[in-house]
Amino acid sequence: MKNIKYIALFALATLFSSCGNDWLDLEPSTSIETEGSLTVLRDFEFVLNGAYSSMQSSSYYGADMMCYGDLTGDDMKSYKSTNTNVSFYTFKYNKNNGPSGFWGIYYGIGKNLNILLRDIEKVEIVPNREINTPKMETLTEQEYFNDLKGEALAIRALLLFDMTRLYGYPYTKDNGASLAVPIIDEVVSDKETKPSRNTTAQCYTAILKDLTTAIDLLRPVKKEGKINKWAAMTLLSRVYLYMGNNSEALSTAQKAIKGAEGEGYGLWSNSEYASIWATPFNKELLFEIVNLTTDSPGKSSIGYLCTKYNLIATEKYWKKYMKDNTDDVRNQMVSTASSSKPFCLKYPAQGSKSYEDANVPVFRMSELYLNAAEAAVKLNDITNTRKYLAPIYARTGESLDKVSDSDINLDLVLEQRRIEFWGEGQRFFDLIRNNKQVIRTDYLSDVPKEAREFDWNYYKIVLPVPNHEMEYNENMVQNPGYEAN
């Protein structure tokens, strides 16, 4: 009898109707067959829902991705040495005790996506025949097929992108020559397979291939809790920025802004900025991780960790940008309930959910504008820098018109990114990819000297490959510096 292998899936949560998450309302299952079990398009949507559900994990966008990007930077810190994820803040990990959650999430979700992408090509469809999707949308089979495949490719690209920036040096440091992570883009049936690490450049090539294909397939309409065309284009513009390909970053962001705004997306106004975070699926949010009260990370969630002081604003950030800048609407996103523990308010209670179950924004319209502004200023295109920076800068309470051309520079754009994305896991990566120093003037005594001021030459800006997660061959080596620990 033919051996049938199974890949475990996370059970899907039941419908939480008040949040409009009816795409989650599918029969739960614990496994899928790797050969021949996915036969109709609805089966593939089920697998995709499992991938989205897995992305809620506290080891990924449920908490750790945000914590890592902020605690390794200069604007957030752990309140005390016993806090969750304090090792991100202190950099006190080595090849034997480094965080392995990211690694497990990537390869766990990736296996199921690879099965989906393999088997969906075997499904016979009638391109113009109309069908009803689980969300009761009427699409042609070709539209449904394209959307499912596009989402799978976009999620796989996001996973590989995140892993590459966690486990590899910035692309711009050495044009991607250093090692990052193994690219697993096909179904691996041999448990003894020992994949080699690919270079950062090879990883980015794979990311671009998946994303550009996905964008051609994805529909431009709003899809609550799922990746659509504009979310994928936001990621693509970010990828180009990380690669230093500023012309493509600007062009992609411009096209995405125009297209998304044509579909009803837009920037928040100053008057709605503080309260809108409590409203899921609003016009600014291109893609967010959906949490239900029945399946959120709970006390491991980013909402809980912020509210319980696991990560708070540094004194430097608080004094420079928030304390006396009452005209900046983003000032309202820092809690002042305790002067010694100012925490992030971007993950509030939403509807009948508590802050533990708040959705997590991944791609926002504001990023498209700031990606365009950063790319433009690096191209010395002051006109477009002004155009795309102005509506974000207006959140300070001032007009960019008062800033002279000579002061329109990269530092100004990065400063706005710093304020806009505080608490959203971007600060560390923005500094490191631009070869800016991380300067910590406010830190716990546990932070070693070399982790108080560093740049992209510090070997611990990349995570150590978890040596208990896979076998090594001659190319599966640790990142430089970790062998000595």
NORZIFEN-V459218 format. One record per residue. RES is the residue in one small letter. SS is DSSP state (h for helix, s for strand, l for the rest). PHI is phi in degrees with one decimal (none if undefined). BURIAL is I if it has 24 or more other C-alpha atoms within 12 Angstrom, else O. Layout:
res->RES ss->SS phi->PHI burial->BURIAL
res->RES ss->SS phi->PHI burial->BURIAL
This chain:
res->m ss->l phi->none burial->O
res->k ss->l phi->-63.8 burial->O
res->n ss->l phi->-72.9 burial->O
res->i ss->l phi->-114.5 burial->O
res->k ss->l phi->-99.1 burial->O
res->y ss->s phi->-122.8 burial->O
res->i ss->s phi->-114.6 burial->I
res->a ss->s phi->-70.2 burial->O
res->l ss->l phi->-118.0 burial->I
res->f ss->l phi->-71.9 burial->I
res->a ss->l phi->-65.9 burial->I
res->l ss->l phi->-80.8 burial->I
res->a ss->l phi->-77.4 burial->I
res->t ss->l phi->-77.6 burial->O
res->l ss->l phi->-62.7 burial->O
res->f ss->l phi->-114.2 burial->I
res->s ss->h phi->-61.0 burial->O
res->s ss->h phi->-67.5 burial->O
res->c ss->h phi->-100.9 burial->I
res->g ss->l phi->70.2 burial->O
res->n ss->l phi->-95.4 burial->I
res->d ss->h phi->-69.2 burial->I
res->w ss->h phi->-69.6 burial->I
res->l ss->h phi->-86.7 burial->I
res->d ss->l phi->-84.5 burial->I
res->l ss->l phi->-123.7 burial->I
res->e ss->l phi->-60.4 burial->O
res->p ss->l phi->-75.0 burial->O
res->s ss->l phi->-150.1 burial->O
res->t ss->l phi->-105.7 burial->O
res->s ss->s phi->-156.5 burial->O
res->i ss->s phi->-131.9 burial->I
res->e ss->s phi->-77.2 burial->I
res->t ss->l phi->-85.2 burial->I
res->e ss->l phi->-130.7 burial->O
res->g ss->l phi->82.0 burial->O
res->s ss->l phi->-89.1 burial->I
res->l ss->l phi->-93.5 burial->I
res->t ss->l phi->-122.3 burial->O
res->v ss->l phi->-126.1 burial->I
res->l ss->h phi->-60.5 burial->I
res->r ss->h phi->-58.9 burial->I
res->d ss->h phi->-59.7 burial->I
res->f ss->h phi->-73.4 burial->I
res->e ss->h phi->-65.8 burial->I
res->f ss->h phi->-59.2 burial->I
res->v ss->h phi->-64.4 burial->I
res->l ss->h phi->-61.0 burial->I
res->n ss->h phi->-60.5 burial->I
res->g ss->h phi->-64.5 burial->I
res->a ss->h phi->-65.5 burial->I
res->y ss->h phi->-61.0 burial->I
res->s ss->h phi->-61.7 burial->I
res->s ss->h phi->-66.6 burial->I
res->m ss->h phi->-68.6 burial->I
res->q ss->l phi->-70.8 burial->I
res->s ss->l phi->-50.7 burial->I
res->s ss->l phi->-64.4 burial->I
res->s ss->l phi->-81.5 burial->I
res->y ss->l phi->-135.7 burial->I
res->y ss->l phi->-75.2 burial->I
res->g ss->l phi->-65.4 burial->I
res->a ss->l phi->-166.7 burial->I
res->d ss->h phi->-63.7 burial->I
res->m ss->h phi->-63.9 burial->I
res->m ss->h phi->-72.0 burial->I
res->c ss->h phi->-60.2 burial->I
res->y ss->h phi->-62.1 burial->I
res->g ss->h phi->-64.6 burial->I
res->d ss->h phi->-98.9 burial->I
res->l ss->h phi->-70.6 burial->I
res->t ss->l phi->-84.1 burial->I
res->g ss->l phi->-96.8 burial->I
res->d ss->l phi->-118.5 burial->I
res->d ss->l phi->-112.7 burial->I
res->m ss->s phi->-136.2 burial->I
res->k ss->s phi->-145.7 burial->I
res->s ss->l phi->-74.7 burial->I
res->y ss->l phi->-71.1 burial->I
res->k ss->l phi->-149.3 burial->I
res->s ss->l phi->-71.0 burial->O
res->t ss->l phi->-100.3 burial->O
res->n ss->l phi->-66.7 burial->I
res->t ss->l phi->-58.7 burial->I
res->n ss->l phi->65.1 burial->I
res->v ss->h phi->-63.1 burial->I
res->s ss->h phi->-65.1 burial->I
res->f ss->h phi->-61.2 burial->I
res->y ss->h phi->-70.7 burial->I
res->t ss->h phi->-90.4 burial->I
res->f ss->l phi->60.1 burial->I
res->k ss->l phi->-91.6 burial->I
res->y ss->l phi->-140.4 burial->I
res->n ss->l phi->-140.0 burial->I
res->k ss->l phi->-66.2 burial->I
res->n ss->l phi->-96.7 burial->O
res->n ss->l phi->-128.5 burial->O
res->g ss->l phi->-65.7 burial->I
res->p ss->l phi->-63.0 burial->I
res->s ss->l phi->-114.2 burial->I
res->g ss->h phi->-60.0 burial->I
res->f ss->h phi->-57.7 burial->I
res->w ss->h phi->-60.4 burial->I
res->g ss->h phi->-65.6 burial->I
res->i ss->h phi->-63.3 burial->I
res->y ss->h phi->-59.0 burial->I
res->y ss->h phi->-77.3 burial->I
res->g ss->h phi->-68.3 burial->I
res->i ss->h phi->-67.3 burial->I
res->g ss->h phi->-58.3 burial->I
res->k ss->h phi->-59.4 burial->I
res->n ss->h phi->-68.4 burial->I
res->l ss->h phi->-65.0 burial->I
res->n ss->h phi->-66.0 burial->I
res->i ss->h phi->-63.3 burial->I
res->l ss->h phi->-58.2 burial->I
res->l ss->h phi->-68.2 burial->I
res->r ss->h phi->-73.5 burial->I
res->d ss->h phi->-81.4 burial->I
res->i ss->h phi->-66.0 burial->I
res->e ss->h phi->-71.5 burial->O
res->k ss->h phi->-90.8 burial->O
res->v ss->l phi->-77.9 burial->I
res->e ss->l phi->-86.8 burial->O
res->i ss->l phi->-122.1 burial->O
res->v ss->l phi->-103.7 burial->O
res->p ss->l phi->-48.9 burial->O
res->n ss->l phi->-96.8 burial->O
res->r ss->l phi->-75.2 burial->O
res->e ss->s phi->-86.5 burial->O
res->i ss->s phi->-137.6 burial->O
res->n ss->s phi->-99.0 burial->O
res->t ss->l phi->-80.4 burial->I
res->p ss->l phi->-56.1 burial->O
res->k ss->l phi->-91.6 burial->O
res->m ss->l phi->64.3 burial->O
res->e ss->l phi->-91.4 burial->O
res->t ss->s phi->-98.5 burial->O
res->l ss->s phi->-129.6 burial->I
res->t ss->s phi->-75.8 burial->O
res->e ss->h phi->-61.0 burial->I
res->q ss->h phi->-65.5 burial->I
res->e ss->h phi->-62.6 burial->I
res->y ss->h phi->-65.7 burial->I
res->f ss->h phi->-57.2 burial->I
res->n ss->h phi->-60.6 burial->I
res->d ss->h phi->-66.4 burial->I
res->l ss->h phi->-63.3 burial->I
res->k ss->h phi->-64.5 burial->I
res->g ss->h phi->-62.4 burial->I
res->e ss->h phi->-62.8 burial->I
res->a ss->h phi->-60.6 burial->I
res->l ss->h phi->-66.0 burial->I
res->a ss->h phi->-67.0 burial->I
res->i ss->h phi->-63.8 burial->I
res->r ss->h phi->-61.9 burial->I
res->a ss->h phi->-65.4 burial->I
res->l ss->h phi->-62.4 burial->I
res->l ss->h phi->-59.9 burial->I
res->l ss->h phi->-68.0 burial->I
res->f ss->h phi->-60.6 burial->I
res->d ss->h phi->-63.0 burial->I
res->m ss->h phi->-64.4 burial->I
res->t ss->h phi->-66.8 burial->I
res->r ss->h phi->-80.0 burial->I
res->l ss->h phi->-83.5 burial->I
res->y ss->h phi->-107.4 burial->I
res->g ss->l phi->-128.8 burial->I
res->y ss->l phi->-67.6 burial->I
res->p ss->l phi->-55.9 burial->I
res->y ss->h phi->-54.6 burial->I
res->t ss->h phi->-72.9 burial->I
res->k ss->h phi->-71.7 burial->I
res->d ss->h phi->-144.9 burial->O
res->n ss->l phi->56.9 burial->O
res->g ss->l phi->77.4 burial->I
res->a ss->l phi->-76.8 burial->O
res->s ss->l phi->-78.2 burial->I
res->l ss->s phi->-77.7 burial->I
res->a ss->l phi->-122.2 burial->I
res->v ss->l phi->-130.7 burial->I
res->p ss->l phi->-66.9 burial->I
res->i ss->l phi->-89.8 burial->I
res->i ss->l phi->-111.1 burial->I
res->d ss->l phi->-117.6 burial->I
res->e ss->l phi->-148.4 burial->O
res->v ss->l phi->-72.4 burial->I
res->v ss->l phi->-105.4 burial->O
res->s ss->l phi->-97.1 burial->O
res->d ss->l phi->-91.7 burial->O
res->k ss->l phi->-65.3 burial->O
res->e ss->l phi->-89.3 burial->O
res->t ss->l phi->-58.7 burial->O
res->k ss->l phi->-119.5 burial->O
res->p ss->l phi->-70.2 burial->I
res->s ss->l phi->-88.4 burial->O
res->r ss->l phi->-71.3 burial->I
res->n ss->l phi->-90.1 burial->I
res->t ss->s phi->-73.5 burial->I
res->t ss->h phi->-59.1 burial->I
res->a ss->h phi->-61.6 burial->I
res->q ss->h phi->-64.6 burial->I
res->c ss->h phi->-63.4 burial->I
res->y ss->h phi->-65.5 burial->I
res->t ss->h phi->-61.4 burial->I
res->a ss->h phi->-66.1 burial->I
res->i ss->h phi->-61.8 burial->I
res->l ss->h phi->-63.2 burial->I
res->k ss->h phi->-61.3 burial->I
res->d ss->h phi->-64.1 burial->I
res->l ss->h phi->-68.1 burial->I
res->t ss->h phi->-64.5 burial->I
res->t ss->h phi->-66.8 burial->I
res->a ss->h phi->-60.5 burial->I
res->i ss->h phi->-62.5 burial->I
res->d ss->h phi->-69.4 burial->I
res->l ss->h phi->-94.4 burial->I
res->l ss->l phi->-72.1 burial->I
res->r ss->l phi->-76.3 burial->I
res->p ss->l phi->-86.4 burial->I
res->v ss->l phi->-78.9 burial->O
res->k ss->l phi->-67.7 burial->I
res->k ss->l phi->-137.0 burial->I
res->e ss->l phi->-59.3 burial->I
res->g ss->l phi->77.7 burial->I
res->k ss->l phi->-133.7 burial->I
res->i ss->l phi->-79.8 burial->I
res->n ss->l phi->-114.3 burial->I
res->k ss->h phi->-57.6 burial->I
res->w ss->h phi->-74.0 burial->I
res->a ss->h phi->-64.7 burial->I
res->a ss->h phi->-64.3 burial->I
res->m ss->h phi->-70.4 burial->I
res->t ss->h phi->-63.6 burial->I
res->l ss->h phi->-61.0 burial->I
res->l ss->h phi->-62.4 burial->I
res->s ss->h phi->-64.5 burial->I
res->r ss->h phi->-67.0 burial->I
res->v ss->h phi->-59.7 burial->I
res->y ss->h phi->-61.8 burial->I
res->l ss->h phi->-61.0 burial->I
res->y ss->h phi->-63.8 burial->I
res->m ss->h phi->-85.2 burial->I
res->g ss->l phi->80.5 burial->I
res->n ss->l phi->-91.1 burial->I
res->n ss->h phi->-74.0 burial->I
res->s ss->h phi->-62.4 burial->I
res->e ss->h phi->-70.4 burial->I
res->a ss->h phi->-62.2 burial->I
res->l ss->h phi->-65.6 burial->I
res->s ss->h phi->-61.0 burial->I
res->t ss->h phi->-65.2 burial->I
res->a ss->h phi->-63.9 burial->I
res->q ss->h phi->-61.4 burial->I
res->k ss->h phi->-64.4 burial->I
res->a ss->h phi->-67.8 burial->I
res->i ss->h phi->-60.8 burial->I
res->k ss->h phi->-62.2 burial->O
res->g ss->h phi->-67.8 burial->I
res->a ss->h phi->-65.3 burial->I
res->e ss->h phi->-65.9 burial->I
res->g ss->h phi->-68.1 burial->O
res->e ss->l phi->-100.0 burial->O
res->g ss->l phi->100.1 burial->O
res->y ss->l phi->-77.3 burial->I
res->g ss->l phi->-177.1 burial->I
res->l ss->l phi->-74.6 burial->I
res->w ss->l phi->-69.2 burial->I
res->s ss->l phi->-78.3 burial->O
res->n ss->l phi->-60.7 burial->O
res->s ss->l phi->-71.3 burial->O
res->e ss->l phi->-99.3 burial->O
res->y ss->h phi->-54.8 burial->I
res->a ss->h phi->-69.0 burial->I
res->s ss->h phi->-93.7 burial->O
res->i ss->h phi->-70.2 burial->I
res->w ss->l phi->-61.9 burial->I
res->a ss->l phi->-84.0 burial->I
res->t ss->l phi->-112.8 burial->I
res->p ss->l phi->-68.7 burial->I
res->f ss->l phi->59.3 burial->I
res->n ss->l phi->-88.2 burial->I
res->k ss->l phi->-65.0 burial->I
res->e ss->l phi->-80.5 burial->I
res->l ss->s phi->-91.6 burial->I
res->l ss->s phi->-82.6 burial->I
res->f ss->s phi->-156.7 burial->I
res->e ss->s phi->-137.4 burial->I
res->i ss->s phi->-78.1 burial->I
res->v ss->l phi->-88.8 burial->I
res->n ss->l phi->-114.1 burial->I
res->l ss->l phi->-107.9 burial->I
res->t ss->l phi->-65.1 burial->I
res->t ss->l phi->-89.9 burial->O
res->d ss->l phi->-145.0 burial->I
res->s ss->l phi->-80.0 burial->I
res->p ss->l phi->-67.5 burial->I
res->g ss->h phi->61.2 burial->I
res->k ss->h phi->-75.0 burial->I
res->s ss->h phi->-102.0 burial->I
res->s ss->l phi->-78.4 burial->I
res->i ss->h phi->-64.4 burial->I
res->g ss->h phi->-62.8 burial->I
res->y ss->h phi->-69.0 burial->I
res->l ss->h phi->-63.3 burial->I
res->c ss->h phi->-67.5 burial->I
res->t ss->h phi->-66.2 burial->I
res->k ss->l phi->-99.1 burial->I
res->y ss->l phi->64.9 burial->I
res->n ss->l phi->-72.2 burial->I
res->l ss->l phi->-143.5 burial->I
res->i ss->s phi->-136.5 burial->I
res->a ss->s phi->-66.1 burial->I
res->t ss->l phi->-71.7 burial->I
res->e ss->h phi->-61.3 burial->I
res->k ss->h phi->-61.0 burial->O
res->y ss->h phi->-66.6 burial->I
res->w ss->h phi->-59.9 burial->I
res->k ss->h phi->-71.8 burial->O
res->k ss->h phi->-75.8 burial->O
res->y ss->h phi->-111.9 burial->I
res->m ss->h phi->-116.2 burial->I
res->k ss->l phi->-53.6 burial->I
res->d ss->l phi->-108.9 burial->O
res->n ss->l phi->-93.2 burial->O
res->t ss->l phi->-69.8 burial->O
res->d ss->l phi->-78.7 burial->O
res->d ss->l phi->-79.4 burial->I
res->v ss->h phi->-63.5 burial->I
res->r ss->h phi->-74.2 burial->I
res->n ss->h phi->-56.4 burial->I
res->q ss->h phi->-75.6 burial->I
res->m ss->h phi->-93.2 burial->I
res->v ss->s phi->-115.5 burial->I
res->s ss->l phi->-70.1 burial->I
res->t ss->l phi->-112.9 burial->O
res->a ss->l phi->-59.7 burial->O
res->s ss->l phi->-133.7 burial->O
res->s ss->l phi->-64.1 burial->O
res->s ss->l phi->-92.0 burial->O
res->k ss->l phi->-137.1 burial->I
res->p ss->l phi->-71.3 burial->I
res->f ss->l phi->-118.5 burial->I
res->c ss->s phi->-81.6 burial->I
res->l ss->l phi->-106.7 burial->I
res->k ss->l phi->-83.6 burial->I
res->y ss->l phi->-127.3 burial->I
res->p ss->l phi->-85.2 burial->I
res->a ss->l phi->-62.2 burial->I
res->q ss->l phi->-123.3 burial->I
res->g ss->l phi->61.1 burial->O
res->s ss->l phi->-89.1 burial->O
res->k ss->l phi->-88.5 burial->I
res->s ss->l phi->-87.6 burial->I
res->y ss->h phi->-63.4 burial->I
res->e ss->h phi->-64.8 burial->I
res->d ss->h phi->-110.0 burial->I
res->a ss->l phi->-62.1 burial->I
res->n ss->l phi->-65.7 burial->I
res->v ss->s phi->-117.8 burial->I
res->p ss->s phi->-65.6 burial->I
res->v ss->s phi->-112.4 burial->I
res->f ss->s phi->-128.5 burial->I
res->r ss->s phi->-122.8 burial->I
res->m ss->h phi->-58.5 burial->I
res->s ss->h phi->-58.3 burial->I
res->e ss->h phi->-67.0 burial->I
res->l ss->h phi->-57.9 burial->I
res->y ss->h phi->-65.1 burial->I
res->l ss->h phi->-73.9 burial->I
res->n ss->h phi->-62.6 burial->I
res->a ss->h phi->-63.6 burial->I
res->a ss->h phi->-64.6 burial->I
res->e ss->h phi->-65.7 burial->I
res->a ss->h phi->-62.6 burial->I
res->a ss->h phi->-64.5 burial->I
res->v ss->h phi->-67.8 burial->I
res->k ss->h phi->-71.7 burial->I
res->l ss->l phi->-92.0 burial->I
res->n ss->l phi->59.8 burial->O
res->d ss->l phi->-99.1 burial->O
res->i ss->h phi->-68.5 burial->I
res->t ss->h phi->-60.8 burial->O
res->n ss->h phi->-72.9 burial->I
res->t ss->h phi->-60.0 burial->I
res->r ss->h phi->-61.3 burial->I
res->k ss->h phi->-56.7 burial->I
res->y ss->h phi->-91.7 burial->I
res->l ss->h phi->-82.3 burial->I
res->a ss->h phi->-54.0 burial->I
res->p ss->h phi->-68.0 burial->I
res->i ss->h phi->-77.0 burial->I
res->y ss->h phi->-61.2 burial->I
res->a ss->h phi->-61.7 burial->I
res->r ss->h phi->-69.2 burial->I
res->t ss->h phi->-73.9 burial->I
res->g ss->l phi->94.0 burial->O
res->e ss->l phi->-117.4 burial->O
res->s ss->l phi->-99.2 burial->O
res->l ss->h phi->-66.6 burial->I
res->d ss->h phi->-61.1 burial->O
res->k ss->h phi->-80.0 burial->O
res->v ss->l phi->-95.6 burial->O
res->s ss->l phi->-73.0 burial->O
res->d ss->h phi->-57.5 burial->O
res->s ss->h phi->-66.9 burial->O
res->d ss->h phi->-99.5 burial->O
res->i ss->l phi->-85.9 burial->I
res->n ss->l phi->-142.1 burial->I
res->l ss->h phi->-61.0 burial->I
res->d ss->h phi->-60.7 burial->O
res->l ss->h phi->-65.6 burial->I
res->v ss->h phi->-65.5 burial->I
res->l ss->h phi->-65.2 burial->I
res->e ss->h phi->-64.4 burial->I
res->q ss->h phi->-69.2 burial->I
res->r ss->h phi->-61.6 burial->I
res->r ss->h phi->-58.8 burial->I
res->i ss->h phi->-75.0 burial->I
res->e ss->h phi->-65.4 burial->I
res->f ss->l phi->-104.9 burial->I
res->w ss->l phi->-58.2 burial->I
res->g ss->l phi->86.6 burial->I
res->e ss->l phi->-113.9 burial->I
res->g ss->l phi->79.6 burial->I
res->q ss->l phi->-114.0 burial->I
res->r ss->h phi->-58.0 burial->I
res->f ss->h phi->-57.6 burial->I
res->f ss->h phi->-67.6 burial->I
res->d ss->h phi->-64.4 burial->I
res->l ss->h phi->-69.6 burial->I
res->i ss->h phi->-65.8 burial->I
res->r ss->h phi->-68.7 burial->I
res->n ss->l phi->-98.1 burial->I
res->n ss->l phi->53.3 burial->I
res->k ss->l phi->-96.6 burial->I
res->q ss->l phi->-76.2 burial->I
res->v ss->s phi->-91.8 burial->I
res->i ss->s phi->-116.8 burial->I
res->r ss->l phi->-104.1 burial->I
res->t ss->l phi->-104.5 burial->O
res->d ss->l phi->-138.1 burial->I
res->y ss->l phi->-148.8 burial->I
res->l ss->l phi->-72.9 burial->I
res->s ss->l phi->-65.0 burial->O
res->d ss->l phi->-70.7 burial->O
res->v ss->l phi->-74.7 burial->I
res->p ss->l phi->-65.2 burial->O
res->k ss->h phi->-54.8 burial->O
res->e ss->h phi->-69.6 burial->O
res->a ss->h phi->-100.5 burial->I
res->r ss->l phi->-97.4 burial->I
res->e ss->s phi->-153.2 burial->I
res->f ss->s phi->-156.4 burial->I
res->d ss->l phi->-133.4 burial->I
res->w ss->l phi->-73.3 burial->I
res->n ss->l phi->-88.3 burial->I
res->y ss->l phi->-75.8 burial->I
res->y ss->h phi->-64.4 burial->I
res->k ss->h phi->-83.9 burial->I
res->i ss->h phi->-74.7 burial->I
res->v ss->l phi->-113.3 burial->I
res->l ss->l phi->-77.5 burial->I
res->p ss->l phi->-73.6 burial->I
res->v ss->l phi->-62.3 burial->I
res->p ss->l phi->-68.8 burial->I
res->n ss->l phi->-73.6 burial->I
res->h ss->l phi->-95.8 burial->O
res->e ss->l phi->-91.6 burial->I
res->m ss->l phi->-157.3 burial->O
res->e ss->l phi->-72.8 burial->O
res->y ss->l phi->-107.8 burial->O
res->n ss->l phi->-114.2 burial->O
res->e ss->l phi->-64.0 burial->O
res->n ss->l phi->-99.1 burial->O
res->m ss->l phi->-90.8 burial->I
res->v ss->l phi->-106.2 burial->I
res->q ss->l phi->-71.0 burial->I
res->n ss->l phi->-69.0 burial->I
res->p ss->l phi->-53.0 burial->I
res->g ss->l phi->101.4 burial->O
res->y ss->h phi->-77.7 burial->I
res->e ss->h phi->-61.1 burial->O
res->a ss->h phi->-81.8 burial->O
res->n ss->l phi->-99.8 burial->O
